[in-house]
Amino acid sequence: MNFYATLLIALKALRVNLLRSALTMLGIIIGVAAVIIMIAVGSGAQEKVESQIKSLGANLLIVFSASTSHGGARSAAGATHTISEDDAYAIARELPDYLVGAAPALRGSGQIVAGNSNWSSTFYGITPDYFEVRAWTLADGRYFDPAEINGAAKVAIIGQTVATSLFGDESPIDQVIRIRNVPLTVIGVLASKGQSLSGNDQDDVVLMPISTARNRVLGATVLAKSRSVGSISIKARDGVDLKIAEEKIRDLLRQRHRLQPGQDDDFNLRNLTEILQAREDSSRVMAMLLAAVASVSLLVGGIGIMNIMLVSVTERTREIGLRRAVGAKSGDILRQFLIEAITLSLIGGLIGVLLGSLGAELIGELAGWPIRLSPFATALAVSFAAGIGIFFGYYPARQAARLSPIEALRHE
């Protein structure tokens, strides 16, 4: 008997017991759908971390004053700021073989006013190196020129969130904003970056020359009265061991700050790229674990197929005997029952892919999570479902094929 005829007989047998076939597929459907959802959510989380790494800039190290919290968020008037612009320039000057640049930054926050609109945001006083070190690019306008940096010019570059909140669809270029009653002309708009590692909106920012922030905006604060800064962003060269770069920077700063052996650092040095890559690895492992857990449902579905097929063999013993009596070979019987098992698994797998894709999109929409549906993962899930059908369907198929025609015909 050829394969096509065997396939038709197998499909007809499945149609006769349609409800049983549907219930048998349920385990496979749930298993495949769960695998698709877990992989989509896990891959989306991994993609989000990858985008955060790119948004920070490659090989990024950041030095914080010991008195500031993460990100330099705390800049109280009475705080002691232990790093300075001169530290940043010394790092760039003394370690050119290890670093692309070192960019000091002053940080503050307040109401940004434009006409009748206002928006609460964060502002940074920066040097030109900040754009390259932190991987900032412009969507519109231009960068600061040297004269503006050195002359405390009243100019600013704003993020996408600030631009939209203050100006809507209108171009912000050449518009005037006010920060702490200081008028600043907008000369550029930053390209969007999205959320940071801590979940903050990186596009909700205003950049200005560091001299402008120090001399005009911050006023009579500690940061304005000295050359202290809240943070120094440092970009290591490609191929440089970041651990070695960290040691070089730490040794240089300890020497400049005249710290004795055994004395604690008066600054914090963090490798943000390493932190993000560790999170990416964790996301990848979590996605694999979730997929493995979901795969248990597939195994349960496979066991269900085996049980139902064994019951089917028992119920159809006389049918098997009749087919053997009229010339069907044991191989034909084996193929028929194996095709039935594989068909159940494949149909269940395809339905599971559809439901899993819809479920993943729904979860992403409701929870606001990034979702990435991988064609490879989809093909893998369907192939795994087919493999489950072959593995768990073979034993019942073999049992059917080994039935004696005479004994089968005697079966009541």
C-alpha positions in Angstrom: 0.0 0.0 0.0 1.4 3.4 -1.0 2.0 6.3 1.4 -0.9 8.4 0.0 -3.5 5.6 0.6 -2.2 5.1 4.1 -2.4 8.9 4.8 -6.1 8.9 3.6 -7.0 6.0 5.9 -5.3 7.7 8.8 -7.1 11.0 8.3 -10.4 9.2 7.9 -9.8 7.4 11.2 -9.1 10.8 12.9 -12.3 12.3 11.5 -14.4 9.4 12.8 -13.3 10.3 16.3 -13.2 14.0 15.9 -13.9 15.0 19.6 -11.3 12.5 20.8 -8.8 13.8 18.3 -9.4 17.4 19.4 -9.0 16.6 23.1 -5.8 14.6 22.3 -4.4 17.7 20.5 -5.2 19.9 23.5 -2.0 19.1 25.4 0.2 19.8 22.3 -1.7 23.0 21.6 -1.2 24.3 25.1 2.5 23.2 25.1 3.4 24.9 21.8 1.4 28.0 22.7 3.3 28.2 26.1 6.7 27.7 24.4 5.9 30.4 21.8 4.8 32.9 24.5 7.7 32.3 26.8 10.3 32.6 24.0 8.6 35.7 22.6 8.5 37.4 26.0 12.1 36.3 26.9 13.5 37.3 23.5 11.7 40.7 23.8 13.3 41.3 27.2 16.7 40.4 25.8 16.2 42.7 22.9 15.3 45.5 25.3 18.5 45.0 27.3 20.5 45.0 24.0 18.9 48.3 23.0 19.8 49.7 26.5 23.4 48.7 25.9 23.5 50.5 22.6 21.8 53.6 24.0 24.4 53.9 26.7 27.3 53.6 24.3 29.8 50.8 24.0 32.5 50.2 26.7 31.1 52.8 29.1 32.6 53.5 32.5 31.2 56.2 34.8 32.8 57.8 37.8 30.5 59.3 40.4 31.3 61.5 43.4 31.2 59.3 46.5 28.5 61.6 47.9 26.1 61.2 45.0 23.7 58.3 44.5 23.4 56.3 41.3 23.3 58.6 38.3 24.5 61.5 40.3 20.9 62.2 41.3 21.6 63.8 44.6 23.4 67.1 44.5 22.4 68.9 47.6 24.0 72.2 48.5 25.8 70.7 51.5 27.2 67.7 49.7 30.9 67.1 49.1 31.7 66.5 45.5 35.0 64.7 45.1 35.5 64.6 41.3 36.2 67.6 39.1 36.5 68.7 35.5 40.2 68.5 35.9 40.0 64.9 36.8 38.1 64.2 33.6 40.7 66.1 31.5 43.6 64.3 33.3 42.0 60.9 32.6 41.7 61.7 28.9 45.2 63.1 28.8 47.0 60.4 30.8 45.3 57.3 29.3 44.9 57.9 25.6 45.8 54.3 24.7 42.9 53.0 26.7 40.2 55.6 26.3 38.3 57.4 23.5 37.3 60.2 25.8 36.2 61.3 29.3 33.3 63.7 29.6 32.5 65.5 32.8 28.8 66.5 33.5 26.9 68.6 35.9 23.3 67.6 36.7 20.3 69.5 37.9 16.5 69.5 37.5 13.7 71.9 37.4 10.8 73.4 35.4 11.5 74.0 31.7 9.3 76.8 30.4 8.5 77.6 26.8 5.8 80.3 26.3 2.7 79.1 28.1 4.0 75.5 28.4 6.2 74.0 31.1 7.7 70.6 31.8 9.7 69.2 34.7 12.9 67.7 33.4 16.6 67.0 34.1 19.4 69.1 32.6 23.1 68.4 32.2 26.0 70.7 31.7 28.4 68.9 29.3 31.5 69.1 27.2 31.6 68.2 23.5 33.1 64.7 24.2 29.8 63.8 26.0 28.0 63.2 22.7 30.5 60.6 21.5 31.1 59.0 24.9 27.4 58.6 25.6 26.4 57.7 22.0 24.1 60.7 21.6 23.2 61.8 18.1 21.0 64.6 16.8 17.6 64.2 15.0 17.6 67.9 14.1 19.8 71.0 14.5 23.5 71.2 15.4 25.9 70.5 18.2 27.6 73.1 20.5 30.6 74.9 19.0 33.8 75.6 21.0 32.9 79.2 21.5 29.6 78.3 23.1 31.2 75.7 25.4 33.9 78.2 26.5 31.7 81.3 26.6 28.8 80.0 28.7 26.5 80.6 25.8 22.7 80.5 26.4 22.0 77.6 24.1 20.5 74.1 24.7 19.9 70.8 23.0 16.7 69.0 24.1 15.5 65.4 24.1 12.5 64.1 22.2 10.2 64.0 25.2 11.0 67.6 26.2 10.5 68.7 22.5 7.1 67.0 22.2 5.9 68.2 25.7 6.8 71.8 25.1 6.4 72.3 21.4 4.1 69.5 20.1 4.5 69.1 16.4 6.2 72.5 16.0 9.9 72.6 15.4 11.8 73.6 18.6 14.9 74.9 16.7 15.6 78.5 17.5 12.8 78.6 20.1 13.6 79.9 23.6 13.2 77.9 26.7 13.7 79.0 30.3 15.4 77.0 33.1 15.5 78.7 36.5 14.6 82.0 34.7 17.6 81.7 32.4 16.6 81.9 28.7 18.3 79.3 26.4 17.9 79.1 22.6 17.3 75.6 21.4 19.9 74.7 18.7 19.3 70.9 18.4 17.0 68.0 19.2 18.5 64.6 20.3 17.6 61.4 18.6 15.4 59.1 20.7 17.0 56.6 23.0 14.1 55.2 25.1 14.4 54.0 28.7 17.6 53.6 30.6 18.7 50.7 32.7 16.8 52.0 35.7 13.7 52.6 33.7 14.1 56.4 33.3 13.2 58.2 30.1 16.5 59.1 28.5 14.7 61.4 26.1 13.5 63.6 29.0 16.6 65.7 29.1 18.1 69.1 28.3 21.8 69.5 27.5 23.8 72.7 27.7 27.4 73.7 27.8 29.0 72.9 31.2 30.1 76.6 31.6 26.5 77.6 31.1 25.2 75.2 33.7 27.9 76.2 36.2 27.9 80.0 35.7 24.3 80.8 34.7 21.8 78.1 35.7 23.0 76.5 38.9 23.7 79.8 40.6 25.0 79.8 44.1 25.3 76.0 44.6 28.4 74.1 45.6 28.8 72.8 42.0 28.7 76.4 40.6 31.3 77.7 43.0 33.9 75.0 42.2 35.1 72.9 39.3 33.4 69.9 40.9 31.1 67.7 38.8 28.6 65.0 39.6 29.9 62.4 37.1 32.5 61.6 34.5 31.5 59.4 31.6 34.4 57.4 30.1 34.4 55.4 26.8 37.1 52.8 26.5 38.6 51.9 23.1 37.4 48.8 21.3 39.5 45.8 22.2 40.6 47.2 25.5 40.1 45.0 28.6 37.7 47.1 30.7 39.0 45.6 33.9 42.5 47.0 33.1 41.0 50.4 32.1 39.1 50.5 35.4 42.4 49.8 37.3 44.2 52.5 35.4 41.4 55.1 36.0 41.2 54.1 39.7 44.9 54.4 40.2 45.1 57.8 38.5 42.2 59.2 40.5 43.6 57.9 43.8 46.9 59.5 43.0 45.2 62.8 42.1 43.1 62.8 45.2 46.2 61.9 47.3 44.6 58.8 48.9 46.8 56.7 51.0 47.1 52.8 50.7 44.3 51.2 52.6 42.2 54.4 52.4 38.8 54.0 50.8 38.1 55.6 47.4 36.3 58.9 47.5 34.6 58.2 44.2 32.6 55.3 42.7 33.7 53.7 39.4 31.1 51.6 37.6 31.2 49.6 34.5 27.7 50.0 33.1 28.3 47.9 30.0 29.3 45.0 32.2 26.2 45.4 34.3 23.9 45.5 31.3 25.6 42.5 29.7 25.2 40.6 32.9 21.5 41.5 32.7 21.4 40.4 29.1 22.9 37.0 30.1 20.3 36.7 32.8 17.5 37.4 30.4 18.8 34.8 28.0 19.0 32.2 30.7 15.6 33.1 32.0 14.1 32.8 28.5 15.7 29.3 28.1 14.3 28.2 31.5 10.8 29.5 30.8 10.9 27.7 27.4 12.1 24.5 29.2 9.3 24.7 31.7 6.7 25.3 28.9 8.2 22.3 27.1 6.9 20.1 29.9 3.4 20.7 28.6 4.5 19.3 25.3 5.8 16.1 26.9 2.5 15.8 28.8 0.7 16.2 25.5 2.9 13.5 24.0 2.0 11.1 26.8 -1.7 11.9 26.1 -1.2 11.0 22.5 0.4 7.7 23.4 -2.4 6.8 25.8 -5.1 7.7 23.3 -3.4 5.8 20.5 -3.1 2.7 22.7 -6.8 2.9 23.5 -7.4 3.3 19.7 -5.3 0.2 19.0 -7.4 -1.8 21.4 -10.7 -0.5 20.0 -9.7 -1.1 16.4 -8.2 -4.6 16.9 -10.8 -6.2 14.6 -10.2 -3.5 11.9 -6.5 -4.2 12.1 -7.2 -8.0 11.7 -9.4 -7.4 8.7 -6.9 -5.2 7.0 -4.2 -7.8 7.6 -6.5 -10.5 6.3 -7.0 -8.7 3.0 -3.3 -8.2 2.4 -2.1 -5.2 4.5 1.4 -5.6 5.7 2.6 -4.9 9.3 4.5 -1.9 7.8 1.2 -0.5 6.5 -0.4 -0.7 9.9 2.7 0.8 11.5 2.6 3.8 9.1 -1.1 4.3 9.5 -1.0 4.7 13.3 2.3 6.6 13.2 0.8 9.1 10.6 -2.3 9.5 12.9 0.0 10.4 15.8 2.1 12.8 13.8 -0.9 14.4 12.2 -2.4 15.1 15.7 0.9 16.6 16.8 1.4 18.8 13.7 -2.2 20.2 13.7 -1.9 20.8 17.4 1.4 22.4 16.9 0.1 24.8 14.2 -2.9 25.8 16.3 -0.5 26.3 19.2 1.7 28.6 17.2 -1.3 30.7 16.2 -2.7 30.9 19.7 0.8 31.5 21.2 1.5 34.4 18.7 -1.8 36.0 19.6 -1.2 35.5 23.3 2.3 37.0 23.1 1.0 40.0 21.3 -1.8 40.4 23.8 0.6 40.2 26.8 2.9 42.7 25.1 0.0 45.1 24.5 -1.5 44.8 28.0 1.8 44.8 30.0 3.7 47.1 27.8 6.5 44.6 27.4 8.6 44.2 24.2 7.7 41.1 22.2 9.9 39.4 19.6 8.4 36.5 17.6 11.2 34.5 16.1 10.5 32.4 12.9 13.2 30.0 14.1 11.5 29.5 17.5 8.2 29.0 15.7 9.7 26.4 13.3 11.5 24.7 16.3 8.2 24.5 18.3 6.4 22.9 15.4 9.3 20.5 14.7 9.4 19.6 18.3 5.7 18.9 18.3 6.1 16.6 15.2 9.0 14.9 17.0 6.7 14.3 20.0 4.2 12.7 17.7 6.8 10.3 16.3 8.3 9.5 19.7 5.1 8.9 21.6 3.2 7.5 18.6 5.8 4.8 17.7 5.0 2.4 20.6 1.2 2.3 19.9 1.9 2.0 16.2 4.3 -0.9 16.8 1.8 -2.6 19.0 -0.8 -2.4 16.3 1.6 -3.7 13.7 2.6 -6.7 15.8 -1.0 -7.9 16.3 -1.6 -11.4 14.9 -4.3 -11.3 12.1 -6.0 -14.4 13.5 -6.0 -13.2 17.1 -7.2 -9.7 16.0 -10.2 -11.2 14.1 -11.1 -13.2 17.2 -11.1 -10.0 19.3 -14.6 -9.0 20.5 
